[in-house]
């Protein structure tokens, strides 16, 4: 807006549009209350998780602190892990959220409507689609965030059920910590499996190196005996061969006994083992078998004997197993004796005076075996350590505050919503008030009129109150009578100010010279819409000129709805419309002219309403002659014309006017209507004619400036 808005103007705007502001605030608040209390309340439960960035190992009493510079990234990474799909899917599975009424797949309102309308429903989602929908719904209900730059992570879950919210928040924290331990155990086991493979390879290398060493000694023992001249080496070799033969014999016997044991060939077992205990059990078994054969297969005695026979067979099998185990121990002893003899051979060879090349070869074989053995021991030690670590892993995070069941809903926050709604409603109400005041509603100030219509404001006429109305002759009298009965009233002063403005406009923009220099001025009074007080102002302006001694004529040109006669309480003998229609029965123009009872004003009354279109009448040649004649006989000719918006008559009459007074009803005339009407007048009026506005019926309590000193004139 071009006009400056001061504080007083803003306060005035608020007073004028107070009903709009209050109704807007009330409507928005009522709507907000209805919506707020119709929403389903939701509860938020939160748990607090602390991330410990130090390295923890129960096998090492000293914890190794991590790099402080990397802690920030570490905590942020844990936040990402906590809200990852893996954690959420585990929570969904553990709490069976797929079938949950809030997060799961259910029958929606849309499906119910389609079913009610008997419209085929879309196909049911597949398992993956259903799980994806549940996961998406659950994601929208969780919040995982780091508390500032601390090591604390807040896990929040929103749900319609407060107990469910707390349960899910705790489930997320527990699942996250459990998965953290599982991940650490998995990493440890992966390391163990890798080392296990390396240990197996190292063990195979030990066996291979030992075999190569023994093969070398065995293959070259004859040569070594000759080079060392050692008879002890020959004796050790014979002893080793004997031990190996005994071991092989024992292994063969054990294999034969195990086959007989598996086949329950107790006779062979007893014969091979030759144990007194086994012989006694075998004789007992044979006696039971003979008695069973004599008793018959289906007799009670035979059944009892079979049970005893089963017990004897079990005792035979147990005794035979013990004998086989004893024999296995003897074979193991043979293996140990063979190793001892082999070690003695190695020592004897290494302590002999052998050539350097032979010693080098033997030491190389021994060194390879020793390296493989040390490597195996190292790997075996590390393997045992990892097995212990896998069962002793600790999480890097812990729950420092479990989620409790919330007692108050987190949504909707009624106080916050109502507070924001109040602020927003006040803003919207003020915005609508400004919009209505300056762009949609009526005019209320001089600056507003000049800014919107781009025409000057001549005067502001007040709305009359009881103090002015009692000065009228009768309740049916016109307000224009105040020009005579109350010349010092504020209304009369506003009409005189209008007259002054018209005189000033006439001096600033003198009309082009006519043939007769004494011709009067035609002043047209109109408005955009009906009932804006233009007829009252036209009569008042005409009387203002007449009271100064000017020859003034008021013509009621509102042929559609003439009203000047009602203001004057006069009834014309003939109708102006009949005269313009050239009715033969109509009187002459002179008979239509009457005198104002309160002043020397001359008036030409309209009479009855027209029942036909009147635009052709006002633009007729006869109307032109009437106005031309009026110019010659009067100083001022005032035309009371129809409103511009509903009737075109005023636009045709504006071509004859020297000045146009456009009446605007205070806070009532629509700005859009006024703009259209003024634009139409500017397009149709005499190019030399000026336009001034009059703001009519303003509330006296809102008048300012010169208009507020009415008491000065009436005292």
Secondary structure, DSSP 8 states (H G I E B T S, - for coil): --S---HHHHHHHHHHTHHHHHHHHHHHHHHHHHHHHHS--BEEEEEEEEE--SB--TTSSS-B---HHHHHHHHHHHHHHHTSHHHHHHHHHHTTGGG-TTTS----HHHHHHHHTT--------HHHHHHHHHHHHHTTEEEEE-TTSSEEEEEEEESSHHHHHHHHHHHHHHHHHHHHHHHHHHHHHHHHHHHHHHHHHHHHHHHHHHHHHHHHHHHHHHHHHHHT-HHHHHHHHHHHHHHHHHHHHHHHHHHHHHHHHTT-HHHHHHHH--HHHHHHHHHHHHHHHHHHHH-SSSHHHHHHHHHHHHHHHHHHHHHHHHHHHHHHHHHHHHHHHHHHHHHHHHHHHTS---HHHHHHHHHHHHHHHHHHHHHHHHHHHHHHHHHHHTS---SEEEEE-----SS-SBS-HHHHHHHHHHHHHHHHHHHHHHIIIIIS---SHHHHHHHH-SEEEEEEE---HHHHTTSSSTTS-GGGHHHHTTTSHHHHHHHHHHHHHHHHHHHT-----SSTT--EEEEEEESSSSSSHHHHHHHHHHHHHHTT--EEEEE---SS--HHHHHT---SS-HHHHHTT-TTS--HHHHEEE-TTSS-EEE---S--SS--HHHHTSHHHHHHHHHHHHH-SEEEEE---TTT-SHHHHHTTT-SEEEEEEETTTS-HHHHHHHHHHHHHHS-TT-EEEEEEEEE-GGG--GGGG-HHHHH-
